[in-house]
Amino acid sequence: MPRKIASLMLPATAAAVLAASALPHAAHAAHAAAGAKAANAAEATNAANATSAVNATSAVNATSAAKVAARNEAITQRHFAALLAGSEPKLAELTMFFTMMPKGGDLHHHYSGALYAEQYLEWVDQQHYCVNRSSYRIETDKATIAAEQAKPAAERACVTGQQVMGDNTLLAQVLQHWSDKDFYNHSGNQSPPDRQFFDTFGYFGPVASSNAHDGLLRLKQRAIQENLSYIETIFELAPFTHNDDFDREALAHGVTDAALEAYSAQLEHEQGYQQWIASYLDNLKTGSAGIDDAQFTMRYQPFVLRFLSPSQVFASMVSSFKLAAMSPQVVGVNIVGQESVNVSMRDYAMHMQMFKFLKAKYPNVKLALHAGELALGMVPPEGLTFHIKEAVEVAGASRIGHGMDIAHETNPLAIMKTMHDKGIAVEVNLSSNDFILGIKGAAHPVTLYRKYGVPFVLATDDAGVSRNNLSGEYVLYAARYRPDYAEVKKLSYDSLRYAFLAPADKQRLLKALDGKFARFEAAIAAAEPKRK
C-alpha cells in the first residue's frame, strides 16, 4: 500500500510519532541542500575568480605583446629610414631588407614572361626540340630535328638546351634574344627596347604553354624564397575563333550591341571553340594542382591579344568571361599586347565597347586592363589622350595595368579622382616601364598617383624577360622615391586588398600577413644594435 495512504489510516498518535521521526531527516536534507548550494556558490566564485585571473593575465600578456610589437615596428621604421638617409641609398641593405620583408601579392604578372630562359631551355630538351644557333628560335619540326641529330655534333645548326647552357657564348646570345639581358652593356645592331621586349615571347613560345604545372611550381618556389604570398598571374591566351563577316562589318562601321549579341549566340554553337574552353579549364586544373597551400596562393586571368582581328578579340573576350564565371580559380579578365602598334591603336575604342557589353552580362567578373602603356613619341599625341579614361569609364576596369600616359590624358585630374573615389588601383611596373618606355624617376606617373591619392601596387610584369623580381621592384621604388616604412608596408598590404581574391581568401592572406610582418619586424629589431 502506498505510504501516503497508509499514513492516513494510522491513529493520530502514531501519525504524530511518524511525523516527528521524519523531522530530523528533513532537517538533515535541508542542511545538506544548503551546504551543497553554498559549495556550488563557492565553486562558482572560485571559477569566476580563476577566469578573471586568466583574463587579467591574458590582457597583461596581450598588452605586453602589443608593446613589444610596437617597439619592433618603431625600430624597423628607424632602420629603414637609415637605409635611405644621405645622398645615396644603401642598395645592398635595401635588397636584403625587401627580400626579407613580407610582400602580399604580385598583381601584374605574366606567366610566360615570368619564367626565366633557363627554364625554357630545360623544356626544350624534355620535348625533344632544339635551338637554332643562328636564329635562336626553337625548332619543333621532327624531321628537321632528326636530320640535325644525324650530323656530327660540331656541324649541327640546331642544338639541345643542355648544349646551349654549356656554351657560354651561345647562352649569352640566347639570353639577349629571349630576355632583356645585356641590352645596355654591349654594342651592336639592336631593335628598339620596346620591340626587344615584346619580341622575346616569340622565341620561347613553343614550349611556354605545354609545361604548366612545372612552370607554376617553379614560380611558387621562387615567390616563397622572396617572401611573396600571392600571385595573380595572366596565364594563357583565352580561346578564340574567326569570323570574316563580323570583321568586315566591325572595321567598316564599328560594333553595335546587336552585332555583339548575334556573334555571341553564334559562338555558343561553335564546337571547336567550346572544346577549347573546356580544354583550357582542364589545363588550368591540372597545372595548378598542389600549387595552393598554407604558404602560397595563386589565382589566374585568361588574356585577350589586342592586335588580333575584331572577331578573334571578341571571341577571346567571351571565352575569358565564361572561364571566370565557370571557375573560382579564374578571378579576372585582361587584355595584353603592345599598345602602340597599329591594330591596337586603331581598335582600342572598339575593344572597350566590347568589354562594356560583356561586363553588363557578367557584372561580377573583374577586369584588370593594360591601358596607357604609352609614351610621347611612340604614337601621335592624340593617341595618348583617352586609353585610361575609356578603360575606367567605358570598359569598367577594376584595376589598370601600367597607366603610364595619365599626364597626357584629357582631364587627367578628373580621371584620377574617379580612380581614387572608386578604388581603382594602378599596377606599377618600374623595371618594364623604364625599359620599354624609357620612363623612370620623376618622369614616372607614380609620382602623380601618390600625390592625388590614386591607389597603386608594385608588380613585376615579366620577371623572366626583365631578369628581376618583386623585391627588386621595391628596391627601385624606395631608392627613387624615398618613402617611409609605413608607405612600403601599406604597399604590401594593398597588393592583397586590391587583389581579385574571394573575400574569405583575402581575409586569410591578410591575417597571415599580420603574423609575417610581426616576425619580420622582430627579426629586424633583434639584429639592430641596442640604443644607449
N, C-alpha and C positions, 0 to 999 in steps of 0.2 A: 504494500500500500504506500502511496506517496507520502513522504514525511509531512508535507503541509497538511494533508487531510488527516493524518494520524494525530497531529498535534491538536487539531480542533476537537478530537474525540477525548482527549485526556481531561482529567479533573483539573480544576483551576489551580490547585496547589502544585500538582505535578507539572502543569504547564509553566507555572511561575518558576519552579525549580529549574526546568529545562531552559527557560529563557535566561535565567540568571547565570546558569552554567555557560551559556553561549557568549555572555558579555566579555569575559577575558579574551576569548578567541577573536571577537570582533575588534576589541581594542588593540590586540596584538597586530591584527591585519591592518588596521588603520595606521598604527605606528610604523609598521613595515612599509606601507604605501607612502607615508610621509617621508620616511627615510630614503626610499628609492627616488622619490621626487627631488629631494634635496641633493641626493647623489648625482642625479641626472643634471640638475641645475649647475652643480659644481663642475661636473664634467663639461657641460656646455660652456661654462665660463672659462674653464681651462683651455678648451679648444679655441674659443674666441680669442683668448689672450695669446695662445700659440700662433693663431692665424695673424693676429695683429703684429706679433713679433716678427713672423716671417715676412709679412707685407712691409713692415718697417725696415727690416734688413734688406729686402729686395729694393725698396725705394732708395735706401742708402747706397746699395751697390749700383743701382741704375744712375743715381746722381754722380757717384764716383766715376762710373764708366763714361758718362756724358762729359765730365770734366776732363778725363784722360783723352777722349776723342777730340774735344775742342782744343786741348793743348797740342795734340798731334797735328791737327789741321792748321793751327797757327804756326807751328814750326815748319810745316810743309809750305805754307804761304811765304814765310821768310826765306826759306831755302830756294824756292822758285824765283822769287824776286832777285835774289843774289845772282842767279844764273843769267839774268837779263840786265843786270846793272853794268854800267860802264859803256864805253863806245862799241865794244864788240861782245855779242852774246857768247856764252860758253857752250859751243855747239856739241862738243863731245859729252858734256854733262847733261845737256838738254836731250840728246839722243838716248842716254841711259834713263833719264827721268821719264821720258814719254814711252819708252819701251816697257818700263815697269808700270806706268800708270794704266789703270783700267780704262779701256775705251769701249763705250757701249756698242756702237754699231758702225758699219760702213754701208751707207745707203746709196752710193753711186758706184757700182761695182759690176763691170762686165766680165762674165765668167771666162770667155775665151781670151780676153785681153789681160786677165789677172794671172794666168798661168805663165810661168817663165819658159823661155825657149828650150831650156834643157829638158823640161818635162815632155815637150813635144818630140824631141829627138828620141826619148825613150819609146814613145808610142810609134814612131816611125819603124823601129825595129820590131815591136810587138805585132805590128800589122804587116810586116814583111815588105815595107816600102823602101825607098831610098831617096837620097837628097842629091839633086843635080849640082855638080861642082861649079857650073858656070852661071846658071840662073838662080841657084839657091832655093829652088822650088821642090816640093815633094812629088816624086814620081809614083803614080798609083797603077799604071798600066802593067799588067802581069807579064805580057810578052816583052816589053821594054826592060823590065826589071830582070827577067830571066836571061835576056841577051847580055845585059851588063854583067851579071854574075858569072857568065861563061867566060868572060875576058880575064886575063891576068890582072891581079889587084892593082898594079901600077897603071894599067890602061883604062880603068873604069872611070867613066864620066859621072856615074851615079853611085854614091857610097852610102853605107849604113849610118845610122845615127851614132853608133859607137865609134865608127871611124871618124866622123866629124868631131866628136868630143876628144879624140886622140890626136887631132891635127890642130895645133894652136892657131895657125894662120887661117885655116878654113873655118874653124869655130868662130874666130873674131869676125870674119866676113859674114857668116850666117847670122850672128847676133846683130850685126849692123843692118841687116835686112829684116830680121824677124823682131826687132825691137828698136828703141832709140839709142841703144848703147853706142858710145863713142862719136855721136853725131857732131859734137862741138870740139872734139880734141883731135881731129885729123882733117887733112885737106884732100880735095878731090872733087869729082863731079858728084853732086848730091841733088836729090829732089828737095823742094821747099819743105820746111818742117811739117806742115800740115799733111802734105802728100806722103812724106816718110811715115808719119804716124798711122794714117788710115790704110796705107798700102801693106803694112805688116800683116794684117789679118788674112790677106790672100796667100801668104806663104805657109802659115800653119793650119789654114782652114781644113785641108783634107783629113787631119786627124783630130781636130778640135771637138767634133760632135760625137765621136764614137767611143769615148772612154769616160763617160760622165761620172761614174762612181769614183774612179781613181782620181780624176781631177778635183771633184768636190772634197774628197777626203784629204788631198794634199792642201787645198785651200783652208780647210778646217784646221789641220795641224799647224799651218803657218799662222793662222789667226790666234790660236791658243798660245803659240810661242810669244806673240807680242801683246798678250792680254786683251784680246778683242773677243767680245761675247757673241756678236751677231753680225751676219752679213745678209743683205738683201740683194741678191745677185740678178743681173739682167742675163738670163740663162741661155735660151735658144730662140732662134728665129721662129715666129709663130707661123703655122701653116697658111698657105695661100693658094690661089688659083688665078687663072687669067680669063678675061672676057673682052674681046676686041670691040664689041658694040658699046659696052659700058665705057671703055677708054675713049672711043671716038666722041661720044656724047659729052663726057666729062671734060675733055680737053677743048671741045668746041664751045660748050655752054656752061660749064661748071656742073655742080651736083645739086640735086634737089632731094628733099626728104622722100618724095615719091619714088625717085630713081633708086635711092639707097634702100628703101623698103622692098622694092621689086628685086633688086640684086640680092638682098639678104634672104628673101624667100627662095630664090634660085639656088643659093649656096646650100640650103638645107637638103637639097636633092643631089648634090654632087658627091658621089660615093667616095672617090679617091680623096677628096678634101676632108670628108668626115672621118675617113680611116686614118688620115694623117693626124687629126686632132686626137683620136684615140691612142695612136702610137706615141704622140707627144706625152700624154699623161702616163702611159706605161713606162716610157723612158725616164720621166721625172721620178716616178715611184721607185724604179729600180736604182737609178743613180743616187737618189737621196736616202736610200735605206741605211739606217745606222748613223746618219750624219748628226742628227739632233741628240743631245744628251744633257747632263747637268752642267757641263762646262760651256756648251756652244749650241747655237740655234741658227738655222739658215732658212730663208724664205726666197721665193722666186718670182721673177717677172718675165713673161714672154715679151719679145720685142718685134716691132714693125720696122722694116727698112724704108726710109723716106724717099729714096731715089728709085724705087720700083714704079711700075705703071699704076695709074689710079685704081684699076680693078684689083691688082695684086695688093696694093696698100690697104684697100678697104677690106678685102677678104682676110688679110692678115690681122687687121683690127678686130674683125668679127670673131675670128678664132681666139684671139687674145682675151676678149671679154668673156667668151664662152668658157675658156680654160679657168679664168678667175672665178667664174660662177660655179664651176664644177669641182674645183679642188681648193681646200683650205690652205694648201701649201703655196698656191699662186695668189699673191696678195696685191698685185697691181699690174698695170699695163704701161709700156714705154714705147717710144719711137726713137730710132737711132739712125746714125749715118751722117756723113759730112753735110753740115747745114748750108755750106756756101756753094755747093755745086748747083748747076743749072736747074735740074729737076727739083731738087729740094727747095730752092727759092721759088721756082715757078708755081709749085703745087702747095706751098705752105698753108695758105689760107684755106684751100680746099681740104687739106688734111684736118685742120682744126674744126671745120664744119662736120667732117665725118666723125670725129671724136664726140662732138656735141650731140649728134644723132644717136650714137651708141650709148653715151653716158645717160641719156634720157631713158633708154631701155634697161640699162644696168646701173641704177643710181648708186649702188653700194660698191661698185668697182672703182678703185682709186687709180689715179693717173699720176705718174712721175715722168714729165715730158722734158726731153732735151730741147731747150729753147734759148735763143740768143747766144749760141756758141759762135760768135762772130766778132770781128774786129774791123775798125775803119781801114779801108783799102782792100779788104778781101772781096767785098761786093760794093756796088754803088751805094752812096749814103742812104738813099731811101729804103734800102733793104735792111737797115739797122733799126727801123723805127716802130716795128709792130710785133715782132715774134713773141716776146714775153707777154705783152698785153693780150694777144689772141690766145696764147696757151692758158692764161689765167681766166680771161673773161668769156671766151668762146668755148674752148675745149673743156674747161672746168678742172684744170690741173690742181692736185693737192700738193705737189712739190715741183720745183723747177730745177732741171739739171743745167748747171753752168750759169745761165743768166748773165752773160758777160757784156751784152750790149745795152744794159739798162740806162746808161748815161745818154745814149743816143735815141732812146725810145721817145715817142711823142708823149708828153706829160708824164715823165718818169716819177715825179713826186706822188701823183695820184695812183700810179701802179704800185709803188712801194707802200702807200697807205693801205691799199686793198690787201696786199700780201701780209702786212702787219696785222690788220684787223681780222683777217680770215685765217691767220696762222699758216700761211703757205711758205714753206721753208725752201731755201736755195741750197742745192748740193754744190759745195765749193771744192774744186779740184785744182789746187795750186800748181802742181807739177805739170799736168797736161795743159792747163791754161797758159803757162809760161812757154812750153814747148810749141804747142800748136798755134797759139795766137800771138805769142811774144808779149803777153801782158802779165806784169808782176808788180810787187811793191805798191807804191802809192797809186799807180795806174789801175790796180785791180779793183773792181767794183765791190769787193767785200768791204772796202772802206765805207762805201755808201750804205750797204746793208747794215753795217754796225751802227752808223750814225742815225739812220732812220728807223731802227728797231725792227728790221725785217729778220725773221728767224733764219738761221743758216746752220749747216753742219759741214764738217770737213770729211772728205772722202778721197778715194784713191783713183777712181776712174778705171784705168787699165794698168794695174801694178806690174804685170809682166812685161808690157810694152815699155812702160816708163822706167822699169827696174827700180821701183820704190816700194814703200809700204805705208800703212796708215800712221805709224809712229813718225815716219819721216815727214808726213804732211803736217803733223802737229809741230814738229821742229821748225819747219818753214814758217808756219803761222806765228809761232812765238818769236822767232828771230826777226821777222819782218814787221810785226805789228805790236810787239811788246805788251801783250795782255797781262792781267794779273792772274793769280792762280784760280780765283773764283770764276773767271771767264772760261778758262780752259776746262775746268771741272764741269761747268754748265754745258759746254760743247759736247762733252762725253755723254752727259745725261740727255741732252737734246737729241742726240743721234738715236736714242731709243724712243723718246717722246714723239718724234716725228716719223718714226717707222710705221709701216703699214701692218703691224702685227695685230692679232686679235687681242682684245683688252686683257684677257687673263694672262696671255703670254707676255704682254708688255709689262704688266704689274710684276710678274715673276722675275723678269730680267731686271727691272728697276730695283726690286728688293735685293736681288743678288748683287747688283752694282753697289748698293749701300755697303754691303759687307766687304766687297773687294776694295772699295776706297778706304774703309776703316783699316784694313790690313796694310794697304799701301802706305797710308799716312803714318801708321805705326812704324813701318819699316824705315821710312824717311826720317822720322823723329829719332828712332833708335840709332841711326847712323850719324846723326848730327852731333858735332862737338857740344858738350854741355856749356851752357851760358853761365858765366860767373855773376 
